[in-house]
Amino acid sequence: MTKLRAALLLLMSVTLSACGGTDNSTNDTATVDVNVSQISYESGDCSGQFVAHPLPHTTVANRYPIEMFDSNGAGMAVNDLDQDGDLDLVFANLGGKNSVLWNEGNLKFRSQELEFGNSRAAATVDVDNDGWLDLVFTTENGLPLWWKNTKDGGFSNELGLPGVKAPAYSMAWSDLDQDGDLDLVAGSYDAALEKDLGDTFLNGDGAGIYVYTNNGGEFMGERLIDEAQALAIQVFDVDGNGKQDILIGNDFAVRDYLWLNKDAGWERSEMFNVTTHSTMSFALADLENDGQSELFATDMIPYKDDAETQAEWQPVMDMMMHGHVEGDPQVMANVLQSAEAENFNDVAEDRGVLATGWSWSGKFGDLDQDGFVDLYVVNGMRASELFSHLPNNELVEENQAFANNGDGTFEPVSAWMLGATDSGRGMSMADVDGDGDLDILVNNLETPAQLFENQLCEGTSVKVALRQAGVGNMHAVGAEVTLETNKGTLSRLQEAGSGYLSGDPAELHFGMPEGTIVEKLTVTWPDGSTTVVDTVDVGNTIIIER
C-alpha cells in the first residue's frame, strides 16, 4: 500500500468568526486567522474486500479458566504519536503488557511493550499540554495510568493523573467547560471491583461516576453518583445548548445515566424511552445526512434464530432476563436512538441493526465511501460461568458488518469479508495505510489483534485534521465538521474515543462517491466559534490550524 504523500497543494488564511459566550447565542464577534493546508494521498490496493492482517499483540486473561470479568477483554487506540504523519496503534492488555505498535509504513509495525498491563481502556490525549499525545489506560481495579510522551519515540511512566483518586474502568475525554483543555469523565465497574477487592471495595468510598475538570494540569473531581457498572461513556450535546453532556452505559440491568451540562452545573435527566439492558458501547453518527445524529448502543442478542444458536444462548438468556420487571425501559437488544421532539425513540429494528450477537464495540464509518456511514460490530464471549456447555467455554460468533442503504437503514454484507470469529472487544476505524479509506483495528481476546485493510475500490474521500496550538485540547476534541457538497451535507464529531474502551484518531474521514464536489467546509470549534473554508479538493487531507 502507498503511504501518505506529502505534496502540499494549498496554504491560505481564512477568517474565523468567533461567537462570544459558551452557548449558541451570537454575541460579540472577533476574527482570528487560521492556516489551511491540503495534502494529497494516493489510492491503495483494490480487491473489492477487506484483507485481514494479524498484529503483534495478543490480549490475554489474568486467570484461567477465563471467568467474568477477564472475559471483557480490553480496548485500544490509534493516533500519530511521533508526529511523522502515520497513525500508530496502542493496545491495552490484561495478563500481558500494554503495547504500542509504531507505524513504519506499508502495513509494517514495530512493537514496543510498556512496563505494565492489567488495563482496560486506552486513550491518546495531551495530558500535560506540551503538544504531544500521551497515553492513558484505565486499570482493572485501580486508578488510571498516565504514560508521558518523551518526544523521542518513547514514554515515561507517570503512574497516575494528578488529582484523580477513584478507580476507573471506562473514560471519556473532552473540553467540557470550554476553557481549551481536556477534562476527564471516569466510570467504575462495581461488579468487577467487588469480585476482585471484596470487603476493601465494599467498605471503601471510591466508586461511581466522576467528572475531573482540568485546572492547569491538576484534575479537580466532582462525584456525580456513587455507584456504576459503566462499560461505556459517550460525551455529546444531547439537548442542543452548545455544551457537551454525559451519557453513561451501565451493565447488569442498571439503567443508563444521563447528565446535562447546564450553566448551574450537571443536571440529571431522563430523555430515552428505551435503553439497552446491558450497555456495552456507544457510537454517534448522522446516518441519513440530514443534520441529526443517531446514537447506537450495543447489547447481547443472537443474530441467528436457528435451533443450534438458541441452544448455545438459552442458559445465558434465562439468567440475564431473570427478575426483569414489566415496564422497565431496558431491552436486551441493540438500541438505535433517533431524536424526535424532546425525546428519543428506538429505531434499531426498523433500521436493521437490532441483533448483532454478544456485541462489544460497535462503530460507524463510511467504509465503502458512498457518502453514508456504515456499521461494524465485533463480538463473541468466553467465560466458564456462562458457557460451560460449549467447547472451551466460548461462544464463537462472526463480527457483523452492515452497509448503509443511503437512507439510514442497514443491510448485512458478507462480501466485505469482515466476519472474523476471533472474539473482538476494543475496536477503532482509521486510515492506517494512508490511502484515504478507513481500515479497521480490533483488539481480540486470546487471539492476535487484527488490522482489516480496506480494499473495497469504491469512491474517494476528504479527511480533516484539526489543530489548536498552545492548548491542552490540541486536536479540538468536541469540534464538529460539516461538509456541504453537491450530493448532500456530511457531518462528523471529533471524539477522543467511542465504542467499547477505545480511542479514535485525530482526523475525520468523509467518504466521497464519484462526482462529489465540496462546496464548503465548516468547523464549529469546542468553544462555539466557527471557521468556514471555501476551497476543498476531494482526495486530500485538510489540515486546519488555529
ROTOR-254904 format. One line per 10 residues: number of its first residue (from 1); their letters; for each residue y, x, z of C-alpha. Coordinates in nm, 4 decimals. Example, Ala and Ser with C-alpha at 12.3 -4.5 7.8 and 13.67 -1.06 7.14 Angstrom:
2
1) as) -0.4500/1.2300/0.7800  -0.1060/1.3670/0.7140
This chain:
546
1) mtklraalll) 0.0000/0.0000/0.0000  0.3548/0.1070/-0.0572  0.5955/0.1790/0.2246  0.9477/0.0563/0.2686  1.1552/0.2342/0.0035  1.4895/0.3401/0.1454  1.7057/0.2542/-0.1547  2.0424/0.1493/-0.0218  2.1810/-0.1146/-0.2520  2.4827/-0.2542/-0.0761
11) lmsvtlsacg) 2.7144/-0.1714/0.2092  3.0010/-0.4011/0.2835  3.2056/-0.5574/0.5597  3.2278/-0.9292/0.6199  3.4307/-1.1340/0.8619  3.2738/-1.2597/1.1810  3.4043/-1.5927/1.3030  3.3652/-1.5891/1.6803  3.3744/-1.9194/1.8671  3.5143/-1.8933/2.2176
21) gtdnstndta) 3.3181/-2.0163/2.5179  2.9420/-2.0350/2.5750  2.8684/-2.3773/2.4293  2.9029/-2.5446/2.0902  3.2761/-2.6086/2.1200  3.5251/-2.4456/1.8825  3.7992/-2.2958/2.0946  3.9979/-1.9816/2.0121  3.8635/-1.7707/1.7275  3.8647/-1.3976/1.6662
31) tvdvnvsqis) 3.7483/-1.1720/1.3847  3.5095/-0.8796/1.4107  3.3877/-0.6543/1.1302  3.0130/-0.6205/1.0768  2.8259/-0.3946/0.8366  2.5692/-0.5432/0.5992  2.3240/-0.3226/0.4130  2.0367/-0.4166/0.1859  1.7203/-0.2114/0.1453  1.4699/-0.2927/-0.1268
41) yesgdcsgqf) 1.0934/-0.2841/-0.0893  0.8099/-0.2749/-0.3403  0.5260/-0.5255/-0.3681  0.1832/-0.4173/-0.2483  -0.1762/-0.4764/-0.3474  -0.2768/-0.8156/-0.4820  -0.6265/-0.9613/-0.4389  -0.5486/-1.3236/-0.3524  -0.6666/-1.2982/0.0090  -0.6174/-1.1175/0.3403
51) vahplphttv) -0.8128/-0.7947/0.3900  -0.9326/-0.7134/0.7426  -0.8913/-0.3620/0.8853  -1.0241/-0.2575/1.2298  -0.7728/-0.0797/1.4517  -0.8381/0.1991/1.7075  -0.8009/-0.0190/2.0148  -1.0503/-0.2370/2.1996  -0.9570/-0.4551/2.4951  -1.2470/-0.4532/2.7405
61) anrypiemfd) -1.3115/-0.6548/3.0545  -1.2816/-0.5261/3.4104  -1.6110/-0.6798/3.5213  -1.9481/-0.7625/3.3655  -2.0847/-1.0122/3.3008  -1.7431/-1.1325/3.1885  -1.6090/-1.4018/3.4162  -1.2928/-1.6020/3.4380  -1.0305/-1.4638/3.4236  -1.1198/-1.1478/3.2365
71) sngagmavnd) -1.2155/-1.3890/2.9598  -0.8433/-1.4500/2.8989  -0.8068/-1.1092/2.7352  -0.4654/-0.9565/2.6672  -0.1656/-0.9631/2.4367  0.0099/-0.7224/2.2028  0.3493/-0.6456/2.0493  0.4886/-0.4970/1.7287  0.8226/-0.3211/1.6640  0.9810/0.0002/1.5376
81) ldqdgdldlv) 0.9557/0.2178/1.8466  1.0510/0.5544/1.6967  1.3226/0.4215/1.4595  1.1554/0.5595/1.1468  1.1571/0.2272/0.9593  0.7881/0.1459/1.0173  0.6587/-0.1098/1.2649  0.4422/0.0336/1.5423  0.1770/-0.1584/1.7376  0.1328/-0.1996/2.1125
91) fanlggknsv) -0.1860/-0.3345/2.2713  -0.2394/-0.4378/2.6319  -0.5813/-0.3817/2.7887  -0.7772/-0.4903/3.0951  -1.0611/-0.2492/3.1812  -0.9357/0.0189/2.9409  -0.5962/0.1770/2.8805  -0.2997/0.0211/2.7060  -0.2246/0.1892/2.3758  0.0452/0.2476/2.1157
101) lwnegnlkfr) -0.0574/0.2781/1.7516  0.2114/0.4781/1.5715  0.2533/0.3656/1.2119  0.2209/0.6644/0.9780  0.2308/0.4574/0.6583  -0.0357/0.3400/0.4144  -0.2077/0.1466/0.6956  -0.2769/0.4673/0.8890  -0.2121/0.4725/1.2642  -0.2069/0.7451/1.5271
111) sqelefgnsr) -0.3363/0.6204/1.8608  -0.1690/0.7117/2.1893  -0.3258/0.5890/2.5124  -0.0965/0.5159/2.8044  -0.1814/0.6065/3.1607  -0.2640/0.2564/3.2808  -0.4262/-0.0638/3.1625  -0.5090/-0.3684/3.3752  -0.2442/-0.5562/3.1746  -0.1924/-0.8990/3.0217
121) aaatvdvdnd) 0.1300/-0.9464/2.8210  0.3165/-0.6865/2.6146  0.6828/-0.6764/2.5112  0.9127/-0.4269/2.3372  1.2669/-0.4549/2.4777  1.5542/-0.2199/2.5630  1.5404/-0.2357/2.9424  1.7954/0.0369/3.0200  2.0451/-0.0273/2.7369  2.0062/0.3164/2.5750
131) gwldlvftte) 1.9496/0.1866/2.2226  1.5726/0.2466/2.2204  1.2951/-0.0070/2.2683  1.0897/0.0337/2.5837  0.7513/-0.1166/2.6696  0.6936/-0.3777/2.9395  0.3478/-0.5002/3.0393  0.2598/-0.7700/3.2861  -0.0412/-0.6851/3.5002  -0.3498/-0.8762/3.6041
141) nglplwwknt) -0.2375/-0.9355/3.9614  0.0820/-0.7417/4.0310  0.4321/-0.6507/3.9176  0.5272/-0.5800/3.5541  0.5150/-0.2181/3.4368  0.8066/-0.0516/3.2559  0.7453/0.2389/3.0177  1.0741/0.4023/2.9156  1.1102/0.5256/2.5576  1.1774/0.9015/2.5743
151) kdggfsnelg) 1.3094/0.9014/2.2126  1.0667/1.1772/2.1108  0.7581/0.9730/2.0322  0.6543/0.9114/2.3909  0.7116/0.7041/2.7028  0.7650/0.7778/3.0701  0.6196/0.5501/3.3338  0.8989/0.3977/3.5419  0.6435/0.1929/3.7412  0.8483/-0.1252/3.7876
161) lpgvkapays) 1.1576/-0.3143/3.6778  1.4432/-0.2767/3.9284  1.4684/-0.5926/4.1382  1.1519/-0.7615/4.0075  0.9488/-0.8352/4.3204  0.6943/-1.1056/4.2268  0.3680/-1.0853/4.0288  0.3879/-1.1937/3.6663  0.1214/-1.2916/3.4131  0.3444/-1.4268/3.1355
171) mawsdldqdg) 0.7013/-1.3309/3.0461  0.9850/-1.4085/2.8091  1.2989/-1.2069/2.7343  1.6323/-1.3385/2.6094  2.0048/-1.3380/2.6824  2.0016/-1.6496/2.8987  2.3540/-1.6057/3.0397  2.5029/-1.4911/2.7066  2.6502/-1.1701/2.8501  2.4966/-0.9286/2.5984
181) dldlvagsyd) 2.1896/-0.8012/2.7852  1.8329/-0.9275/2.8143  1.7212/-1.1407/3.1055  1.3615/-1.1986/3.2079  1.1609/-1.5136/3.2785  0.8330/-1.4407/3.4577  0.5475/-1.6740/3.5461  0.2442/-1.6275/3.7716  -0.1145/-1.7393/3.7072  -0.2102/-1.8524/4.0549
191) aalekdlgdt) -0.5772/-1.9263/3.9871  -0.6414/-1.5625/3.8961  -0.4279/-1.4327/4.1836  -0.6210/-1.6441/4.4323  -0.9533/-1.5213/4.2962  -0.8518/-1.1544/4.2941  -0.6384/-1.1363/4.6093  -0.7819/-1.4129/4.8273  -0.6019/-1.4535/5.1596  -0.3450/-1.1912/5.0654
201) flngdgagiy) -0.2203/-1.4202/4.7939  -0.2666/-1.7466/4.9850  -0.0671/-1.6162/5.2793  0.1971/-1.4455/5.0667  0.5121/-1.5745/4.9016  0.5311/-1.4119/4.5617  0.4082/-1.6602/4.3025  0.5746/-1.9148/4.0761  0.8462/-1.9037/3.8101  1.1357/-1.6595/3.8395
211) vytnnggefm) 1.4474/-1.6076/3.6309  1.5668/-1.2487/3.6602  1.9285/-1.2073/3.5484  2.0080/-0.8587/3.4238  2.3043/-0.7240/3.6193  2.3782/-0.3738/3.4944  2.0111/-0.2785/3.4854  1.9275/-0.4430/3.8192  1.7377/-0.7703/3.7883  1.8534/-1.0454/4.0244
221) gerlideaqa) 1.5786/-1.3005/4.0842  1.6084/-1.6773/4.1163  1.2920/-1.8669/4.2004  1.2628/-2.1973/4.0153  0.9299/-2.3099/4.1642  0.6772/-2.1505/4.3966  0.3536/-2.2183/4.2075  0.2405/-2.1944/3.8463  -0.0536/-2.1489/3.6127  0.1703/-2.0009/3.3453
231) laiqvfdvdg) -0.0101/-1.8745/3.0365  0.2905/-1.9196/2.8067  0.6708/-1.9248/2.8226  0.8989/-2.0476/2.5452  1.2749/-1.9907/2.5612  1.4834/-2.2027/2.3216  1.7670/-2.4540/2.3121  1.5957/-2.7864/2.3832  1.8979/-3.0105/2.4392  2.1340/-2.8640/2.1792
241) ngkqdilign) 2.4083/-2.7418/2.4136  2.4051/-2.3875/2.2739  2.2175/-2.2381/2.5703  1.8551/-2.1370/2.5899  1.6279/-2.3414/2.8124  1.2932/-2.2513/2.9696  0.9581/-2.4180/2.8962  0.6511/-2.3092/3.0946  0.2996/-2.3771/2.9633  0.0552/-2.4266/3.2507
251) dfavrdylwl) -0.3245/-2.4076/3.2520  -0.5661/-2.6178/3.4608  -0.4097/-2.9605/3.4056  -0.0869/-2.8536/3.5797  0.1938/-3.0237/3.3907  0.4221/-2.8013/3.1883  0.7628/-2.7236/3.3414  1.0984/-2.7553/3.1657  1.4350/-2.6325/3.2945  1.7575/-2.6970/3.1042
261) nkdagwerse) 2.0308/-2.4336/3.1089  2.3392/-2.6184/3.2336  2.6819/-2.4995/3.3463  2.5857/-2.5819/3.7061  2.2564/-2.3905/3.6849  1.8945/-2.4636/3.5993  1.8151/-2.8351/3.5875  1.4530/-2.9594/3.5960  1.3785/-3.2063/3.3160  1.1037/-3.4167/3.1576
271) mfnvtthstm) 1.1546/-3.4592/2.7827  0.7996/-3.4584/2.6454  0.5980/-3.7809/2.6262  0.2737/-3.5868/2.5662  0.1790/-3.2282/2.6549  -0.1308/-3.0144/2.6357  -0.3840/-3.0294/2.9200  -0.4417/-2.6528/2.9357  -0.1470/-2.4925/2.7582  -0.2415/-2.1558/2.6105
281) sfaladlend) 0.0526/-2.0709/2.3844  0.3750/-2.1960/2.2264  0.5227/-2.1442/1.8790  0.8513/-2.2774/1.7396  0.9419/-2.3271/1.3727  1.1151/-2.5569/1.1251  0.8131/-2.6961/0.9393  0.9943/-2.9120/0.6823  1.3101/-2.7034/0.6229  1.5150/-2.9959/0.7491
291) gqselfatdm) 1.7082/-2.8036/1.0154  1.4957/-2.9386/1.3012  1.2338/-2.7146/1.4639  0.8969/-2.8372/1.5879  0.7107/-2.6929/1.8882  0.3368/-2.6216/1.8699  0.1178/-2.5801/2.1785  -0.2477/-2.4752/2.1674  -0.5264/-2.6147/2.3845  -0.9040/-2.6335/2.3622
301) ipykddaetq) -1.0802/-2.8847/2.1382  -1.3610/-2.8296/1.8831  -1.2567/-2.8163/1.5180  -1.6001/-2.9473/1.4143  -1.7809/-3.2579/1.5397  -2.1407/-3.1813/1.4394  -2.4221/-3.2066/1.6933  -2.4556/-2.8297/1.7422  -2.0868/-2.7847/1.8205  -2.0856/-3.0802/2.0572
311) aewqpvmdmm) -2.3835/-2.9335/2.2453  -2.2051/-2.5997/2.2820  -1.8927/-2.7650/2.4172  -2.0272/-3.0557/2.6225  -2.0733/-2.8846/2.9625  -1.7211/-2.7447/2.9436  -1.5674/-3.0715/2.8267  -1.7317/-3.2544/3.1162  -1.5942/-3.0020/3.3642  -1.2445/-2.9829/3.2175
321) mhghvegdpq) -1.1926/-3.3558/3.1983  -1.3260/-3.4278/3.5468  -1.0582/-3.6015/3.7505  -0.8394/-3.6888/3.4520  -0.6070/-3.9692/3.5611  -0.5348/-4.2591/3.3284  -0.1750/-4.2456/3.2140  -0.1496/-3.8673/3.2528  0.0660/-3.7406/2.9622  -0.1588/-3.4353/2.9198
331) vmanvlqsae) -0.4162/-3.4398/2.6407  -0.6992/-3.1940/2.5806  -0.5928/-3.1101/2.2249  -0.3201/-2.9218/2.0439  0.0233/-3.0834/2.0588  0.2984/-3.0612/1.7975  0.6305/-3.1773/1.9387  0.8741/-3.3368/1.6947  1.2212/-3.4280/1.8197  1.3231/-3.7913/1.7911
341) aenfndvaed) 1.6426/-3.9160/1.9570  1.6488/-3.7625/2.3071  1.2719/-3.7149/2.3418  0.9817/-3.5569/2.1581  0.6745/-3.7183/2.0025  0.3354/-3.5564/1.9436  0.2553/-3.5448/1.5710  -0.0319/-3.2907/1.5789  -0.2925/-3.5333/1.4471  -0.0640/-3.6702/1.1762
351) rgvlatgwsw) 0.0238/-3.3161/1.0614  -0.3390/-3.1923/1.0586  -0.3308/-2.9420/1.3469  -0.4875/-3.1360/1.6344  -0.8059/-2.9292/1.6743  -0.8444/-2.5535/1.6284  -1.1195/-2.4602/1.8782  -1.0849/-2.2801/2.2115  -0.7430/-2.1631/2.0989  -0.5259/-1.8855/2.2339
361) sgkfgdldqd) -0.2368/-1.7587/2.0252  -0.1032/-1.9870/1.7521  0.1931/-1.8758/1.5393  0.3904/-1.9874/1.2364  0.4819/-1.7657/0.9410  0.5235/-1.8097/0.5674  0.2014/-1.6324/0.4758  0.1923/-1.7405/0.1105  0.5707/-1.7059/0.0597  0.6228/-2.0537/-0.0843
371) gfvdlyvvng) 0.9254/-2.1248/0.1360  0.7359/-2.3171/0.4080  0.5830/-2.1708/0.7241  0.2046/-2.1759/0.7635  -0.0023/-2.1650/1.0834  -0.2638/-1.9224/1.2144  -0.4605/-1.9718/1.5367  -0.7020/-1.7246/1.6981  -0.9769/-1.8488/1.9237  -1.3153/-1.8034/2.0926
381) mraselfshl) -1.4260/-1.7753/2.4557  -1.6670/-1.5683/2.6626  -1.7294/-1.6474/3.0296  -2.0518/-1.6582/3.2310  -1.9371/-1.9570/3.4393  -1.8666/-2.1713/3.1329  -2.1126/-2.0715/2.8636  -2.4318/-1.9601/3.0373  -2.6164/-2.1914/2.7956  -2.5043/-1.9784/2.4968
391) pnnelveenq) -2.6141/-1.6274/2.3878  -2.4073/-1.3562/2.5554  -2.2213/-1.6347/2.7425  -1.9964/-1.6650/2.4375  -1.8531/-1.9494/2.2341  -1.8212/-1.7981/1.8866  -1.5628/-1.9654/1.6633  -1.3713/-1.8871/1.3468  -0.9966/-1.8298/1.3626  -0.8147/-2.1117/1.1847
401) afanngdgtf) -0.5615/-2.0755/0.9008  -0.3532/-2.3699/0.7774  -0.1315/-2.3847/0.4696  0.1856/-2.5946/0.4831  0.1792/-2.8623/0.2134  0.5573/-2.8396/0.1765  0.6288/-3.1442/0.3910  0.5339/-3.0181/0.7383  0.1709/-3.1298/0.7105  -0.1101/-2.8748/0.7008
411) epvsawmlga) -0.4440/-2.8196/0.5325  -0.7094/-2.5695/0.6448  -0.7506/-2.2905/0.3932  -1.0615/-2.0735/0.3742  -0.9714/-1.8812/0.0578  -0.7328/-1.6593/0.2551  -1.0358/-1.5046/0.4341  -0.8823/-1.5305/0.7801  -1.1798/-1.6962/0.9507  -1.2722/-1.3985/1.1711
421) tdsgrgmsma) -1.5081/-1.4571/1.4659  -1.4043/-1.1641/1.6890  -1.2734/-1.3629/1.9885  -0.8984/-1.3248/1.9387  -0.6419/-1.3523/2.2170  -0.2975/-1.1989/2.1542  -0.1575/-1.2127/1.8001  0.1575/-1.1216/1.6079  0.2796/-1.1510/1.2495  0.4808/-0.8703/1.0885
431) dvdgdgdldi) 0.5257/-0.6766/0.7666  0.3332/-0.3730/0.8870  0.2857/-0.2078/0.5475  0.6425/-0.2604/0.4282  0.5643/-0.4595/0.1131  0.7651/-0.7667/0.2115  0.4953/-1.0137/0.3152  0.3564/-1.0984/0.6585  0.0448/-0.9247/0.7852  -0.1387/-1.0435/1.0974
441) lvnnletpaq) -0.2317/-0.8348/1.4046  -0.4883/-0.9579/1.6592  -0.5911/-0.8190/1.9980  -0.9538/-0.9277/2.0381  -1.1695/-0.9222/2.3493  -1.4601/-0.6743/2.3492  -1.4238/-0.6035/1.9766  -1.1740/-0.3775/1.7980  -0.8256/-0.5112/1.7325  -0.7643/-0.6122/1.3726
451) lfenqlcegt) -0.4960/-0.5939/1.1065  -0.5231/-0.8579/0.8363  -0.3423/-0.7149/0.5334  -0.1686/-0.9799/0.3251  -0.2689/-0.9555/-0.0402  -0.2002/-1.3157/-0.1428  0.0001/-1.2210/-0.4549  0.2466/-1.5065/-0.4198  0.6268/-1.5177/-0.4074  0.8597/-1.2605/-0.2623
461) svkvalrqag) 1.0793/-1.2575/0.0476  1.4007/-1.1775/0.2256  1.3779/-1.0011/0.5613  1.6699/-0.9985/0.8048  1.7196/-0.7413/1.0803  1.9994/-0.7915/1.3332  2.1606/-0.5084/1.5288  2.4087/-0.5127/1.8194  2.5383/-0.1712/1.9215  2.6143/-0.0906/2.2832
471) vgnmhavgae) 2.4458/-0.3911/2.4445  2.1046/-0.4396/2.6004  2.0181/-0.7144/2.3552  2.0190/-0.4649/2.0703  1.8215/-0.6864/1.8302  2.0072/-1.0101/1.9084  1.7158/-1.1957/2.0649  1.8106/-1.5636/2.0676  2.0059/-1.5465/1.7420  1.9368/-1.7995/1.4681
481) vtletnkgtl) 1.9482/-1.7015/1.0997  1.9815/-1.9618/0.8242  1.9426/-1.9010/0.4516  2.0847/-2.1594/0.2138  1.9016/-2.1351/-0.1193  1.8799/-2.3285/-0.4442  1.5434/-2.4608/-0.3205  1.6392/-2.5617/0.0312  1.7595/-2.4279/0.3657  1.5406/-2.1968/0.5744
491) srlqeagsgy) 1.5996/-2.1052/0.9382  1.4413/-1.8633/1.1851  1.4930/-1.7831/1.5549  1.4879/-1.4176/1.6638  1.2461/-1.4012/1.9571  1.1190/-1.1156/2.1696  0.7821/-1.2867/2.1995  0.5856/-1.6023/2.1251  0.2317/-1.7327/2.1103  -0.0015/-1.6034/2.3821
501) lsgdpaelhf) 0.1318/-1.2991/2.5718  0.2554/-1.1303/2.2529  0.5754/-0.9662/2.1305  0.7457/-1.0253/1.7956  0.9188/-0.7748/1.5637  1.2968/-0.7374/1.5383  1.3058/-0.8618/1.1803  1.2847/-1.2149/1.0434  1.0778/-1.2983/0.7363  1.1716/-1.5679/0.4844
511) gmpegtivek) 0.9240/-1.6421/0.2072  1.0815/-1.6954/-0.1361  0.8949/-1.8718/-0.4187  0.9654/-1.7647/-0.7751  1.3162/-1.8524/-0.8919  1.4731/-1.8704/-0.5454  1.8400/-1.7712/-0.5216  2.0009/-1.7170/-0.1807  2.3463/-1.8739/-0.1805  2.4496/-1.7948/0.1768
521) ltvtwpdgst) 2.3153/-1.6332/0.4941  2.4499/-1.7446/0.8329  2.3841/-1.5766/1.1660  2.4520/-1.7624/1.4893  2.4562/-1.4842/1.7465  2.3308/-1.5287/2.1056  2.6893/-1.5710/2.2340  2.7535/-1.8591/1.9917  2.9639/-1.6650/1.7390  2.8714/-1.6710/1.3705
531) tvvdtvdvgn) 2.8521/-1.4391/1.0705  2.8389/-1.5511/0.7060  2.7052/-1.3252/0.4297  2.7591/-1.4468/0.0737  2.5642/-1.1815/-0.1193  2.1892/-1.1621/-0.0518  1.9408/-1.0270/-0.3047  1.5835/-1.1548/-0.2909  1.3273/-0.8780/-0.2381  1.5384/-0.6922/0.0181
541) tiiier) 1.5675/-0.6317/0.3882  1.9176/-0.7365/0.5004  2.0438/-0.5317/0.7961  2.3406/-0.6854/0.9765  2.5028/-0.4532/1.2293  2.7541/-0.5909/1.4718
